[in-house]
């Protein structure tokens, strides 16, 4: 396991005109379940389809159509709960959340208020090397998504796309354990990472597959500690919810603005109104959307079309047995097996595809050397060209071949960079390219010695300077490398130059 120090959350302190204030943040993450079919119908969940192409009769609320639970979506929710070390409820139930909106054909959303499928869990959020915070998960429940209203296609009319209607969502609700904007973004990032490793949500925020509702309140210094002792939420101040955040940067900016807005109201003698707000990234501010509803406003009641959901412990145990190696465990193993630093292991395990690529390159090879080439050369190039690892023109086998050639001494580091460029732009098998293009490193000490002798003989004045200042020996090394087209073994060149100059 990782060697981490668990730290009590340190709140972001905001200085006001009347004293210091602390931030308190809780989050509700809506994660779209990775499933080819919706929660209660067999309609496709494919992103980018023509409007209203992925709609079954039950999604459109046609008369007499009844929901049928998608077992795979249930399994994905259980898998997520297990990945978050959460309690799995063998009995759960669905409720109707009643409200009217044009993109909600039924006039209600099927959700789980009273009996969610997953109970309390936790997310370990790393806040720096060797330092972590624990964010408690209150619950995870399954629910169906609504559709999408489109207002910018016509100046006089709005349109409705029901493709998302009925898509399965997992709503992951945290406790108010998050104490600052950076910690909030780190929490969402870590949760997204875990979901991607589990394969239960692709985490694509741009497509709306992972969205965050951020509950922000402020309190006086010391009030949060009183809440922890009494569990009285009254100590935490009135919260406002910022809806549908799909960017880490915007999450931080919205929290910062909202906290300052609330402090200004309180210090002016006013009261914060519990409401739902939206963040405007162009103006960098939040604005009121509607007053915050309570559960009774939605007239929740048990869904009459669905029986309570009963699952067996043996089924849960089977899912638990199929869980993959999760990020923290993988990072610890990379540090132990390959001798990687905390930073390098973090970079390589940040994404499940990146981790798999590195492991394929490092298998049977020097892990540190493999990590250096994956992070610095490949990741750097991919980032520059805005590509992901799945779009890499260099396969793990090809990059592993380059590492092999370096390890065997067939090529130098400089030649390796030239070889990488060829493989990246033209493709090909590294060893064959080196052979065909005469790129193999010169390791014959006799040939290297002859080249050193020629450079020394041609530069007697430089020889005298080098004897007085040994640091100038590097000039001779550079000249020899230039004379050999960069193919001479650098280590051998350095040793021979030093010997010839008597250094």
HELIX and SHEET records of a PDB file:
HELIX    1   1 UNK A   71  UNK A   83  1                                  13    
HELIX    2   2 UNK A  181  UNK A  198  1                                  18    
HELIX    3   3 UNK A  223  UNK A  230  1                                   8    
HELIX    4   4 UNK A  233  UNK A  236  5                                   4    
HELIX    5   5 UNK A  248  UNK A  267  1                                  20    
HELIX    6   6 UNK A  295  UNK A  298  5                                   4    
HELIX    7   7 UNK A  313  UNK A  321  1                                   9    
HELIX    8   8 UNK A  327  UNK A  338  1                                  12    
HELIX    9   9 UNK A  342  UNK A  349  1                                   8    
HELIX   10  10 UNK A  352  UNK A  362  1                                  11    
HELIX   11  11 UNK A  367  UNK A  372  1                                   6    
HELIX   12  12 UNK A  373  UNK A  379  3                                   7    
HELIX   13  13 UNK A  380  UNK A  384  1                                   5    
HELIX   14  14 UNK A  389  UNK A  391  5                                   3    
HELIX   15  15 UNK A  396  UNK A  408  1                                  13    
HELIX   16  16 UNK A  413  UNK A  426  1                                  14    
HELIX   17  17 UNK A  430  UNK A  436  1                                   7    
HELIX   18  18 UNK A  445  UNK A  458  1                                  14    
HELIX   19  19 UNK A  460  UNK A  468  1                                   9    
HELIX   20  20 UNK A  470  UNK A  472  5                                   3    
HELIX   21  21 UNK A  473  UNK A  483  1                                  11    
HELIX   22  22 UNK A  490  UNK A  501  1                                  12    
SHEET    1   A 3 UNK A   5  UNK A   6  0                                        
SHEET    2   A 3 UNK A 131  UNK A 144  1                                        
SHEET    3   A 3 UNK A 121  UNK A 128 -1                                        
SHEET    1   B 5 UNK A   5  UNK A   6  0                                        
SHEET    2   B 5 UNK A 131  UNK A 144  1                                        
SHEET    3   B 5 UNK A 168  UNK A 174 -1                                        
SHEET    4   B 5 UNK A  19  UNK A  32 -1                                        
SHEET    5   B 5 UNK A  13  UNK A  16 -1                                        
SHEET    1   C 8 UNK A   5  UNK A   6  0                                        
SHEET    2   C 8 UNK A 131  UNK A 144  1                                        
SHEET    3   C 8 UNK A 168  UNK A 174 -1                                        
SHEET    4   C 8 UNK A  19  UNK A  32 -1                                        
SHEET    5   C 8 UNK A 210  UNK A 220 -1                                        
SHEET    6   C 8 UNK A 240  UNK A 245 -1                                        
SHEET    7   C 8 UNK A 275  UNK A 280  1                                        
SHEET    8   C 8 UNK A 285  UNK A 291 -1                                        
SHEET    1   D 2 UNK A  91  UNK A  92  0                                        
SHEET    2   D 2 UNK A 309  UNK A 310 -1                                        
SHEET    1   E 3 UNK A 108  UNK A 111  0                                        
SHEET    2   E 3 UNK A  95  UNK A  98 -1                                        
SHEET    3   E 3 UNK A 301  UNK A 302 -1                                        
SHEET    1   F 2 UNK A 148  UNK A 150  0                                        
SHEET    2   F 2 UNK A 159  UNK A 161 -1                                        
END                                                                             
